[in-house]
């Protein structure tokens, strides 16, 4: 009987040791791995970029082209709307959008392009949003249309150069959004 008891104890001890070894091994599997949620981006159609000084520059957010695409591409000669938000990180000095250039087409900005100190410039109307905002000294608005000189298509990005009076300029890879129509049907 002692022989059976000692055999049972040995088997139990062996299983416990294997379980402990497996637990230690599996616990270390996440070491050195980058979490999937560590670098999440906002769920918006556009891209983002920073221009100039980290404390006093301009942040571009949700930058994208909106064009109705009914075929393989949007043909040259059509218009696309450039939509974005420019946020001035400087609490003391205002900035101004001087120009936007691209080989994709001629960009026409309507509005003065002022970006108030600590405020924002809203260019265009984001999908599903109402443009009517309460009057505020911290926010200015404008529109930007692109007269296409080359074909564009969903799923690709196009280079645009944004130039601000104080922050400087930066080249941004801008995606195209098909708009809400395709998702709602």
Backbone torsions as a table, in degrees:
resi	resn	phi	psi	omega
1	UNK	NA	-37.0	177.3
2	UNK	-62.4	-33.8	-179.7
3	UNK	-64.3	-39.7	178.8
4	UNK	-68.7	-40.7	-179.3
5	UNK	-65.9	-41.5	-179.7
6	UNK	-70.7	-32.7	176.8
7	UNK	-67.6	-42.6	177.8
8	UNK	-62.4	-41.4	178.8
9	UNK	-65.0	-39.7	179.8
10	UNK	-66.6	-41.6	179.0
11	UNK	-65.9	-43.7	179.4
12	UNK	-62.2	-43.7	179.6
13	UNK	-65.3	-39.3	178.6
14	UNK	-65.0	-43.9	177.6
15	UNK	-64.3	-39.5	178.7
16	UNK	-64.9	-41.1	179.3
17	UNK	-65.2	-41.6	177.3
18	UNK	-64.4	-41.7	178.0
19	UNK	-62.8	-42.2	178.5
20	UNK	-65.8	-42.0	178.6
21	UNK	-63.9	-40.9	178.6
22	UNK	-65.7	-40.6	179.4
23	UNK	-64.2	-42.8	179.5
24	UNK	-65.7	-41.8	-179.9
25	UNK	-65.1	-46.4	-177.9
26	UNK	-70.2	-30.9	178.7
27	UNK	-65.7	-34.1	-179.6
28	UNK	-79.0	-5.1	-177.4
29	UNK	-62.1	-30.1	-177.8
30	UNK	-85.5	-5.5	-177.0
31	UNK	-65.4	128.8	177.1
32	UNK	81.8	-0.5	-179.6
33	UNK	-89.1	148.6	176.2
34	UNK	-91.9	125.8	179.8
35	UNK	-63.5	144.7	179.1
36	UNK	-67.2	-24.2	-178.7
37	UNK	-97.0	1.1	-176.5
38	UNK	-68.7	-33.5	-176.5
39	UNK	-124.8	50.5	-178.9
40	UNK	-73.5	147.3	176.9
41	UNK	-110.8	157.3	179.6
42	UNK	-64.8	151.2	-179.2
43	UNK	-85.8	72.7	177.8
44	UNK	-127.6	165.0	-177.9
45	UNK	-72.3	-26.9	-170.0
46	UNK	-98.3	-173.1	-179.4
47	UNK	-109.7	177.9	-179.8
48	UNK	-136.0	155.3	178.4
49	UNK	-157.4	157.5	174.9
50	UNK	-120.6	140.1	-178.7
51	UNK	-124.5	130.9	174.8
52	UNK	82.4	-155.6	-175.7
53	UNK	-61.7	142.8	-179.4
54	UNK	-65.1	-27.4	-178.2
55	UNK	-102.4	-17.7	-175.4
56	UNK	-135.4	16.4	-178.3
57	UNK	-90.9	-159.0	-180.0
58	UNK	-118.3	133.9	172.0
59	UNK	-104.2	127.1	173.6
60	UNK	-97.8	131.3	-178.2
61	UNK	-129.2	146.1	176.3
62	UNK	50.3	51.8	-179.3
63	UNK	-86.9	121.8	177.1
64	UNK	-159.8	162.2	174.2
65	UNK	-97.7	138.9	174.5
66	UNK	-117.6	121.3	178.8
67	UNK	-147.3	140.5	178.4
68	UNK	-79.2	116.3	-179.1
69	UNK	-109.0	115.9	-179.5
70	UNK	-110.1	-9.9	178.8
71	UNK	-127.9	-161.6	-178.8
72	UNK	-63.2	-28.1	-179.9
73	UNK	-154.6	164.5	173.9
74	UNK	-90.8	124.3	-172.8
75	UNK	-73.7	151.1	171.9
76	UNK	-58.2	148.0	-176.8
77	UNK	99.7	-22.1	176.3
78	UNK	-82.7	166.4	178.4
79	UNK	-106.1	144.1	173.0
80	UNK	-127.4	146.5	179.5
81	UNK	-95.8	130.8	175.9
82	UNK	-97.2	123.6	-175.4
83	UNK	-121.6	135.5	175.7
84	UNK	-169.2	169.5	173.3
85	UNK	-123.4	128.2	175.2
86	UNK	-108.0	121.2	-178.2
87	UNK	-110.2	126.4	179.8
88	UNK	-88.0	116.0	-178.7
89	UNK	-80.7	-11.1	179.7
90	UNK	-81.9	124.0	178.1
91	UNK	-80.1	-10.9	-174.6
92	UNK	-107.3	-37.1	-173.6
93	UNK	-121.5	136.2	177.4
94	UNK	-75.1	163.9	176.8
95	UNK	-134.4	175.1	-178.5
96	UNK	-146.6	136.1	174.0
97	UNK	-73.4	117.4	-177.4
98	UNK	-89.3	-46.6	-178.9
99	UNK	-162.1	161.3	171.3
100	UNK	-133.1	127.3	-179.1
101	UNK	-127.6	150.0	177.7
102	UNK	-161.3	147.7	173.5
103	UNK	-73.5	-14.1	179.9
104	UNK	-67.8	-31.3	-179.7
105	UNK	171.3	174.6	178.7
106	UNK	-81.1	126.2	-179.3
107	UNK	-96.4	123.6	179.2
108	UNK	-111.7	112.5	-179.8
109	UNK	-99.2	127.3	176.0
110	UNK	-112.7	128.0	-174.4
111	UNK	121.4	166.1	-174.3
112	UNK	-81.7	-13.6	175.7
113	UNK	75.2	13.7	-179.9
114	UNK	-69.7	137.1	174.9
115	UNK	-118.5	101.6	-175.5
116	UNK	-59.2	155.1	176.7
117	UNK	-58.5	125.1	-179.2
118	UNK	68.5	10.5	-175.9
119	UNK	-116.3	-159.0	-174.8
120	UNK	-142.7	156.6	172.7
121	UNK	-116.1	117.6	177.7
122	UNK	-96.9	118.3	-179.8
123	UNK	-111.2	115.9	-178.0
124	UNK	82.0	-179.1	179.5
125	UNK	-118.2	118.0	179.0
126	UNK	-63.3	152.6	-177.4
127	UNK	-58.8	133.3	177.1
128	UNK	76.6	5.9	-178.3
129	UNK	-109.8	147.7	176.6
130	UNK	-92.6	128.1	-175.6
131	UNK	-73.3	-19.2	-176.8
132	UNK	-68.7	112.8	179.8
133	UNK	-116.5	151.0	174.6
134	UNK	-65.1	148.7	179.2
135	UNK	-60.3	134.4	-178.3
136	UNK	-151.3	141.8	176.8
137	UNK	-76.8	-14.1	-176.8
138	UNK	-89.8	-8.7	-175.3
139	UNK	-132.9	132.9	172.0
140	UNK	-124.0	160.5	-176.8
141	UNK	-127.1	156.7	177.0
142	UNK	-158.4	173.9	172.3
143	UNK	-129.7	153.7	178.2
144	UNK	-140.0	122.5	177.1
145	UNK	-117.0	146.4	-179.9
146	UNK	-115.1	117.9	173.8
147	UNK	-83.9	103.8	-171.6
148	UNK	-64.5	132.3	175.2
149	UNK	-111.2	-5.3	174.7
150	UNK	-145.2	158.2	-177.7
151	UNK	-68.6	146.6	174.9
152	UNK	-128.1	156.1	-178.0
153	UNK	-147.1	150.2	176.9
154	UNK	-58.8	146.9	177.3
155	UNK	90.8	-7.6	179.0
156	UNK	-112.7	163.6	175.1
157	UNK	-118.0	156.2	-176.9
158	UNK	-132.1	139.8	-175.6
159	UNK	-79.8	127.5	175.5
160	UNK	-128.7	140.0	177.2
161	UNK	-108.5	118.6	178.8
162	UNK	-100.1	128.2	-179.2
163	UNK	-122.4	125.8	177.9
164	UNK	-115.2	150.1	-175.5
165	UNK	-58.8	-46.4	-176.7
166	UNK	-101.1	-41.7	-174.5
167	UNK	-73.4	-26.2	-178.2
168	UNK	102.5	-151.1	-177.3
169	UNK	-134.0	159.3	177.4
170	UNK	-154.1	148.3	176.8
171	UNK	-94.7	133.1	-175.7
172	UNK	-125.7	133.5	174.1
173	UNK	-82.7	108.7	-172.9
174	UNK	-102.5	125.1	176.4
175	UNK	-82.3	168.4	175.7
176	UNK	-112.1	139.1	178.6
177	UNK	-112.1	137.2	179.6
178	UNK	-77.4	-11.8	-180.0
179	UNK	92.8	-178.0	-177.1
180	UNK	-78.5	-21.7	-173.8
181	UNK	-55.6	-45.5	-177.4
182	UNK	-64.5	-34.7	-178.7
183	UNK	-76.6	-25.8	-172.8
184	UNK	-91.1	-8.8	-177.9
185	UNK	-91.1	NA	NA
